[in-house]
């Protein structure tokens, strides 16, 4: 059982919505409508909560007006209640508001439900209950435990990358079982997809001042590249697992060079992540490994040399090894780009380069 911030905020929003609804004059038995609306309107980001208020207001107005119109013309017949839902959804699709159709239809059904006294006063009251729920969700999302996007993206990228690096070393040493790596690859892929979705929420956030907007834009670009580097590392591991037999049948010189290359990329990736958390200096160049440098060669050159000297070898498929090397080159290009971005960010914008990374060690 997992309790996240969004779960607690949903509960608080429901309590707040019902509390505010009970302050209105009217029957207290239907104030739970506000709680239902609060639960539906809870969003994963502050910006989406604000956007939800505007769109839900538009959708609920359309739903309420349609419900009142149908009732005034045809009465409260069950067939016309269904027709009301069809009309509301069609109108919302016309205005590109189909994503708020659920609550808009619920609003209409609530208005057309059993009521006492004047229908129109009851309709207004029930519409207000729904909007109280939507507004309560926004207030709670804005003031209580706002999402820590930068913290979550940083630590999840770090945790996922660390797991990938573990498999890098094991696969190259030939000490893994194929199916276990494949199972973990699917778990890592799911975590990266969630991480990329979380970045989309972060990308939607808006700053309150022009200065904050520029700073936030630079941070969005930086975190986009951090996640891209994590994705590229995953692709390398996936290709290595897919063509594991071909890698194991490479000659020792080429396997050693692949280890050198991956060790260098992993070290640089880790160094960049630590620098981004500002726990290491960001104004230094990549420090070479003097124990490795004399023996390290260009990976593609030694691969071309190997296939040139052994054109008829049947130990491995050249095409498969090329896919692994291509993934490694993509990963290297992304790491180099991330290195330049992070160095530029901290070098040229020291006055507003603060990234909000708090201590945290759990996944999304």
N, C-alpha and C positions, 0 to 999 in steps of 0.2 A: 504494500500500500504506500503510495507516494503523495505527499502533501506539498504542493508548490505554492508560490506566491499568488498565482492566478486563482487557485482554488480558494484560498483564504479571502482574496479580494471579492470573489463572487459571493461568498457568504456574507461578507460585510455589506456589499452593495444591496443584497436582498433585505438585510435587516434595516438599512437606511431607507430603502424604498418603501417598505411596509410602515416604518415609523412615520415618514412624511405623509404617506397616504392616510394614515389614521388621524392626521391633523385636519384633513379636509372634512367638511360637513357632508354626511351621506352615510349609506349603509356600510358597516364595517366588515360585513361578511365577504365582500369582493375585493378587499384591499390587497389580497394575495396576487391580484393581477399585476400590481406594480412589481412584486417580487419576481414574477415570471418574466416580465419585460426586462428587469435588471439582469437576470441570468442570461437571457438571449443577447442583450446588448453589450455584455462584457467583451472587451477586445484585448489582444496581446500587446498593444502599444497605445500611448497617449494620443498620437496623431489619429490612429484609427478610431479611437473613442470619440474624438472631436468630429471626425468625418461621419461617424455613425449617428451622432445627434442630428446633424443636418439631413442626412439621407433618411433616417428613421422618421424624422418629423415630416418630410415630404411624403414618404410612403404611408405613414399613419393618417395624414390628412386625406390622401387619396382614398385609403381604405374606409375612413370614417364617412367622408362625403358620399362615396359609393353606397355604403351600407344604409345611410340615412335616406338616400334617394330611392333605393330599391324598396325600403320599408314604406316610404311615403306613397309609392305607386302601387306596389303589389302586396304589401303587408308582410307578415312574418311567416310565410309559408316555407316549409323545409326545402322545396325545390328551388325557390328563389334565393335561399341562403347559399346553395351550391352555385347558382348562377352568379351571385355576388363575388364569390371567390374567383371564378373564371374571369370575370370582367376586371377585377383588381389586378390579377396577375398579368393580364393582357396589357393593361394600361402601364403597369410598371415596366414591362418589357419594352414598350414603346419609348419610355423615357430613360431606358438603360438603368433602371433601379430594381432589376429582378432579384438582386442579392438581399433586398430588404422585404421581399414578398412574404416571407414566413410571418414576421411580426405584423405586417400590414393586414394580412388575412386574419390573424389572431385578433387584431383590433376590431375588424369588421364582425367576426363571430361573437366577440364579447359584447359589442353594441347590439347585435341582433338577438342576443340571448335573452333569457327571462329577465324582466325588469318590472319594477313597480312605479306607479306614478307617471309623470309626463315622460314620454319616450325621448324627446329632444334634450331635456335636462339630463336624463340618465346617460344619453350618448356622449354629451360633453364631459360628464363626470368620469365615465369609463375611458374616454380618450385621454383625459388629464392623468389618470392612473398609469396608463401605459407610458406617457411622456415622463412622469416622475421616475419610473423605473429606468428609463434610458438615461435621464439626467443623473440619477444616483450612480449608475455604472461609470459615467464619465468622471464624476467627482471623486469616487473612490480610486479609480485608475490614475487620476492626476495627482492625488495627494497622498495616497497610502501605498508604500512599497512600489514606486515607479520602476519599470523594467530596467535592469542594469545590462544594457545591450553590450557595452564595450567589455565589461567584466566577463560576461558569459561567452562572447565570441572569442576573446583572448584565451581563456582557460580551456574551452572546448577545442580550439585549434591546437593548443599545446598538448592536451591529453591525447587527442586523436593522432597527432604527429608522433608522439612518443610511442604509442602502440604500433604504428607503422614502422618506425625505426627498429623496434624489437624484432619484427618479422623480417625486415631487410637482412639483419645480421644472421638470423637463423636460416633463412632460405639460401643465402650465399654459401653458408657453411654446410648445406645439405643435411641439416639436422631436424627437418620438419616433416610432418605428415601432410600430404596434399589436401586431403579433405578437411583437416582441422584449419588449415590456412584459408581454405575456401569458405568455411563457415564464418570465420572471423572477418573475412573480407566483406561478407554481406552485412554483418553488424556494423563494420566501419562505414560502409556505403550509406547505410541508414542514418548513421550519426552525422555524416557529411551533408546529406540531404536536409536534415533538420537544421544543421548549422547554416546552410545556404538560405533556408526559409527564414531563419532568425535574422539574417543579414537583410533580407527584403523588408522586414519590419523596421529595422534600424535605418534603412535607406529612406523610408517614408517619413521619418521624424523631421520636424521643422524647427528651425532656430527662431528665437524671439527678436534678435537684433541682427543688423547687417554684418557686424564683426563676428558674431557667433556663427552666422551662416557660412562665411568663408572658412572658418576653422573646422566646422562640422563637415563641410564638403571635402576638405583634405583628409579628415579622419575616415570618412566613408570610402575614399579611394584607397587608403592604406589598408583598411580592414578587408576590402574586396580582394586585394592582392594577397593578404594573409590567408584567406580562405581558398583562393586559387592555388596557392602553394601547397596547401593541405590536400586539395583535390589532385594536383599533379603527383604528389608523393603516393597517393592511393593508386593512381593509374600505373605508376612504376611497379608497385607491389602486385597489382592485379596481373600485369603482363609477366612478371617474374614467376608468379604462381602458375599462370596458364602455360608457360613454356619452360617449366622447371627442368624437364629432362634435357632440353637443348642446352640450358645453362650449365647443367652438371657435366655435359659432354664437351664443353669448351676446353681448349688447352689451358694449362695452368697459368701461363703468362696473361692471357686475356681475362681469366677469372680474377687474378690478382689486381689487374688494372680496374676492373669493375668495382672491386672492393674499395680500392683507393678513391675512385670517383664518388661512390656512394658515401663513404666515410667523410669526404670533404663536403659534400652537399648536406649531409645530416648535421655536421658541425656548424656549417654556416647558417643553416635553417634554425638550429637551436640558439645560436648566438644572436640572430636577428630578433627572435621572439623574446629573449631575455632583455635585449636592448629596448624593445618597444615597451616593456613594463618598467623601463628606466632603472633597472637593477644592474645595468652594465653600461659602460661608456659607449656612446653612439658616434663619436668623432674619430674613430680609428679605423684603419684599413683591415682587411681580412689578414689575420696572422698566419703565415704559412707553417706547415708542419715540416720542420727541417729534417725529421727522421724519414719522412715519406718522399719529399721533393726530389731527391736524387734518383729515385726509382720510378717516379710517376711519369707516364707518357700520355700523349693524347689518345683517348679511347678509340676514336674513329680511325686514326692512323694505324694503330696496332691491329684493329679488326680488319681493315683493308689489307694490311700486310699478311695477316693470317690466311685470309681467303685467297690471296694472290699466290702465296707459297703452297697452298694446299687446295687447288681448284677442284679436285675430285674427291675430297673428303666426304664421308657419309655419316659422320658422328652427330651432326646437328643440321637443322634446316637454317640456311642463311636468312631466309625471309623472317623466321620467327625471332632469331637473335636481333635482326634489324629493328623489329617492333619494340623489343626491350630497350635497345640503345636509343631509339627515337623517343620513347617515353622518358628516358633519363635526360636526354638533351632538352626536352620540353620543360622538365622539372628544373634543370639547371638555369634555363633562360628565365623562368618565373622567379627563382631564388635571386638571381642577379638583379632583376627588375625590382623586386621587393627590397633588396639591399639599398638600391639607389633611392627608392621612395622614402624609406625610413630615415636614411641619412639626411636627405633633403628636408624632410618634415621637421626633424629636430634641429637642424643646422640653420635653416632660414626662417623658422617661425618659433623661436624660443619663447616669445612672450605669450603665445596662446597654444603651446604644444602639449598641454596637459591632457593625457588620456585617462579617463576615469576607470582604472583597473583596481578593484578592491580584492582583498584576499578571499579566494574561493577555489574549491577544488572538485566541484561536481559537474556532471554533464547536463545538457538541456533536459 
